[in-house]
Amino acid sequence: MKRMSFIEIQENQNEFIFTCKGAWTLENAQYISTLLNKSLQKNAKVKLDFSQIEDFDTHGIICILSFMETLQAQNCLIQTQNMTEHFSKLFEVCKKNYTSEFKKPLKNSYLNTLLYDVGVLTNDSKNTLIHFFSFVGGLSDAVGEVFLKPARFRLKALLFHIQTSGVGALPIIFLTSFLIGVVIAFQGAVQLEKFGANIFIVEMVAISVARELAPLLTAIVIAGRSASAYTAQIGAMKITEEIDAMETMGFSPWQFLIIPRVLGLMISLPLLVFFADGVAIFGGMVVAAAQLGISFEEFLIRMQESVEIKHFVIGFVKAPIFGWIISVVGCFRGFQISSSTQSVGKYTTISVVNAIFWVIAMDALISVFLTEMGL
C-alpha cells in the first residue's frame, strides 16, 4: 500500500509553521513538489517542522531544499526544527551537494557572459537529458505493466489516436508525397534524357522514395503535426490540473495519456509511409510518362524487375522508430510545461524542433549502419 505525504500549516499572525507528515520518499516526490508549490508564502516567517516525518530519502529532502530556495526568493525567513539525527545528517549532505543556480558574472564582459551562457546551457542540457531518460524508464515500466495486465490497456484510446494522427494526416501526406515524387522525377528526367538513360528514372524514383524520402518526409510532417499536438494537449491538462486530479483518483497518466499516443503513432506511421510510397511513385510515373514517354505499364514492370523489396522494407522499419521518437518527445515536453500559458507555446515549439532533429539524426545513423552492413 502506498504511503502518503502531508503538510499541516498553522498560521499565527505573519508566522507559518509547516509540519511535514508521512513518507517523504521517491514514490511521493512528484506529489510532494505539487503540495509544496501550492503552499508558497511571501514576505513571511516560515518554520519547517520535521518531527512527524515517518520515512524519508534524498528525493524528499531535495523537494524540501527546492521549496526552501523558492521561499527565500519570496523574501521569507526560514527556520527548521525537530530534525532527527539521521534526518539531519542526510539533510546536510543533500544541502551541501544541492545544485544551485549559476551566478551571473559581476563584470559585464563578452567572455564572462559567454562562459556564463555556456554553463547555463550545459547544465540545462544535462538536467533535460536526465529527466528524459527517467521519462523513458517510466514509460518502459508502464508498458511492462500493461503487458502483464492487458485489462488495463485502453484500446478505444489507441484507436482514437491512430485516427487523429494517421487518418487525419492523409490529405497533407498525399499532397507532400505527390509533389516530392514529381520533383524528383522531373529533375532526374532532365539529366537522364541527356545520356539516353530514360528508363533509369524508375530506379531513381522508387529507391529514393521507398528507402529515404517517404519515411523521412512523412515523419517530419507528422512531427510538426502530432508532436505539437501532444505537447499542447498534455500541457493544457497540466495547467488545468487535470493530471493531478487523475493521479488523485488513482488513474495512471502513463496508461491514460502516454501509452495510447506512443503506440498509436508507432502503428499509424508505417501505414502512412506505405501510403506515401504509393503516392510519390505515382507522381514519378506521371512525370515519366509526360517527359520521357515511359508508360505506366513499362514503369511498373521495370520497377518490379530492378527494384529490390529490401528498399521498401527498410522504409517500413524506420517508420515505427520515427513514430516512437516523435510521440515520446511530444509527451515528454508536454509534462515539462509549467502553470503559465506562455510555457505552452515555448515547449510546443521545442518539441517540434527536437522531434524533427532526432528523426533526421536517427535516419542518418540508420543509413550509415545499413551501408556498413551492405544493405
HELIX and SHEET records of a PDB file:
HELIX    1   1 LEU A   26  ASN A   28  5                                   3    
HELIX    2   2 ALA A   29  ASN A   37  1                                   9    
HELIX    3   3 THR A   58  ALA A   73  1                                  16    
HELIX    4   4 GLU A   85  ASN A   97  1                                  13    
HELIX    5   5 TYR A  110  LEU A  148  1                                  39    
HELIX    6   6 PRO A  150  ARG A  152  5                                   3    
HELIX    7   7 LEU A  155  SER A  165  1                                  11    
HELIX    8   8 VAL A  167  ALA A  169  5                                   3    
HELIX    9   9 LEU A  170  LYS A  194  1                                  25    
HELIX   10  10 ASN A  198  PHE A  200  5                                   3    
HELIX   11  11 ILE A  201  SER A  208  1                                   8    
HELIX   12  12 VAL A  209  LEU A  213  3                                   5    
HELIX   13  13 ALA A  214  ILE A  222  1                                   9    
HELIX   14  14 ALA A  223  ALA A  227  3                                   5    
HELIX   15  15 SER A  228  ILE A  239  1                                  12    
HELIX   16  16 GLU A  242  THR A  248  1                                   7    
HELIX   17  17 PRO A  253  PRO A  253  1                                   1    
HELIX   18  18 TRP A  254  ILE A  258  3                                   5    
HELIX   19  19 ILE A  259  VAL A  287  1                                  29    
HELIX   20  20 ALA A  288  LEU A  292  3                                   5    
HELIX   21  21 PHE A  296  SER A  306  1                                  11    
HELIX   22  22 LYS A  310  PHE A  335  1                                  26    
HELIX   23  23 GLN A  342  GLU A  372  1                                  31    
SHEET    1   A 4 SER A   5  ASN A  12  0                                        
SHEET    2   A 4 GLU A  15  TRP A  24 -1                                        
SHEET    3   A 4 LYS A  45  PHE A  56  1                                        
SHEET    4   A 4 LEU A  77  GLN A  81  1                                        
END                                                                             
